[in-house]
């Protein structure tokens, strides 16, 4: 993947409502480093953050069924997310498919 492709992915991740604050920061740092002598180090940090932040489908299913998940998302949205997680797992998904996780997976796969 080239720098332009990665810029588009990183931008989509940090603009996603589901992106955590840590990835927003690392993503912004990467965007600022892109095309400079700091890009390689920033890319390594970005990859590490993507690996740390991506949510497995089993974790998504478990969290959305938990009290904490219901508290965070509200009962209706938690139920929708849970059902969606079960559905995409049945189709073979290994990870959450929200925009942030989908972008992280693209970074991990390179």
C-alpha positions in Angstrom: 0.0 0.0 0.0 1.4 3.4 -0.9 1.3 6.6 1.1 -1.7 8.0 -0.7 -3.7 4.9 -0.1 -2.7 4.8 3.6 -3.6 8.5 4.0 -7.1 7.8 2.8 -7.5 4.9 5.2 -6.1 6.8 8.2 -8.3 9.7 7.4 -11.4 7.5 7.2 -10.4 5.9 10.6 -9.9 9.1 12.5 -13.2 10.6 11.1 -15.2 7.5 12.1 -17.4 8.0 15.2 -16.2 4.5 16.4 -12.5 5.6 16.5 -11.0 5.6 19.9 -9.0 8.6 21.2 -5.7 6.8 21.0 -6.1 5.9 17.4 -7.2 9.4 16.6 -4.0 10.7 18.1 -1.7 8.2 16.4 -3.5 8.6 13.1 -3.1 12.4 13.2 0.6 12.0 14.1 1.0 9.6 11.1 -0.8 12.1 8.8 1.6 14.8 9.9 4.6 12.6 9.4 3.6 11.2 6.0 6.1 12.2 3.4 8.8 13.2 5.9 11.7 11.4 7.4 9.5 10.5 10.4 7.0 8.5 8.3 8.6 5.0 8.9 8.5 5.4 12.7 5.0 6.8 12.6 3.9 3.9 10.4 5.3 1.4 12.9 3.4 3.2 15.7 0.2 3.2 13.5 0.4 -0.5 12.8 0.9 -1.3 16.5 -2.1 0.9 17.4 -4.2 -0.8 14.7 -3.4 -4.2 16.2 -4.2 -3.0 19.7 -7.5 -1.4 18.8 -9.1 -3.8 16.3 -12.0 -5.6 18.0 -12.5 -9.3 17.3 -16.0 -10.4 16.4 -16.3 -12.5 19.6 -15.3 -9.5 21.7 -17.9 -7.3 19.9 -20.6 -10.0 20.5 -19.7 -10.4 24.1 -19.5 -6.7 24.9 -22.8 -5.8 23.2 -24.5 -8.5 25.3 -22.9 -7.3 28.5 -24.2 -4.8 31.1 -21.3 -2.4 30.2 -22.2 -2.6 26.5 -25.8 -1.9 27.1 -24.9 1.0 29.3 -22.5 2.4 26.7 -24.7 2.0 23.6 -28.2 1.9 25.1 -30.4 -1.2 25.0 -31.7 -0.8 21.4 -28.4 0.0 19.8 -26.5 -2.6 21.8 -29.1 -5.2 20.6 -28.6 -4.1 17.0 -24.9 -4.3 17.3 -25.1 -7.7 18.9 -27.4 -9.1 16.2 -25.1 -7.6 13.5 -22.1 -9.2 15.1 -23.7 -12.6 15.3 -24.8 -12.2 11.6 -21.4 -11.3 10.3 -19.7 -13.9 12.4 -22.0 -16.5 10.7 -20.7 -15.2 7.4 -17.1 -15.7 8.5 -16.1 -12.3 9.9 -13.3 -12.4 12.4 -13.4 -8.7 13.3 -15.9 -5.9 13.9 -16.8 -4.2 10.6 -17.3 -0.7 11.9 -15.4 2.0 9.9 -12.6 2.2 12.5 -12.0 -1.5 12.8 -12.3 -2.0 9.0 -9.6 0.6 8.5 -7.4 -1.0 11.2 -7.8 -4.3 9.4 -6.7 -2.7 6.1 -3.6 -1.3 7.9 -2.8 -4.7 9.5 -3.1 -6.5 6.2 -1.0 -3.9 4.4 
